[in-house]
Amino acid sequence: MTNKISKTTFGILSVIALSLVLGACGAGKNKTNVEIFQGMFDQEAMKFQDWDPDSKDSFTMRVPPENTVPRGFKPYKYGLDFMAAEKGLINPIKKDFSAKTMERAKEHYQVYCGLCHGQDGKGDGQIAQHMILKPPALISDKAKAFNDGRIFHIITKGQGIMGSYSRQIIKETDRWAVVNYIRTLQRKAN
Ligand code: HEC
């Protein structure tokens, strides 16, 4: 009995499937095909991960013309030259220690810096104990002597084994605010 029902069900499903398949192909020369999934399958546009035989390097994605930048992108002119950054970068919010700015900076610091450098900048963050090369304290005389531009540069480009945090702290003013926040930690440590 069960066998019979399943055979009948199978038969009905086969007929439906077959008619769908045939329906999809049998539109004739002058008619658009019936598409079951209307995903605009047949089109000229290429997916960006496809190979493009007409492109010089076979990639579908084109390399942007030389000396162009994406919209909204601000080039960082110091590259990895921390000395130039130290000289050229000037903290635009040097005097902004307002509660609002510090609160936002604290949040950024605690999430992205404190886990290594310690919530108070003592170099004793939660993951520092698991690191072979320990993150230095940020309340040290050395870090105190760094000017704002140098610290901004380290956040933006990293230093030695520390990576860049420009993708985590995207806005430049937020990075400057973190610099200011580090100054408050340094003052507190005195
Ligand atoms: C994964 C751990 C880690 C995180 C997260 C991290 N750092 Fe570092 N940081 C280091 C290490 C390790 C060094 C030493 C790198 C070197 O010189 O090779 C360092 C160096 C520095 C220095 C230079 C200190 C000195 O005495 O030379 C500054 C300033 C600094 N970090 C600031 C920050 C700030 C601000 C953040 C957050 C945006 C941050 N770091 C996030 C690990 C980290």
Residues whose N, C-alpha, C, O or C-beta is under 5 A from the ligand:
A	BS01	HEC	Y112 C113 C116 L133 K134 P135 P136 A137 K142 A143 I151 I154 I155 Q159 G160 I161 M162 Y165
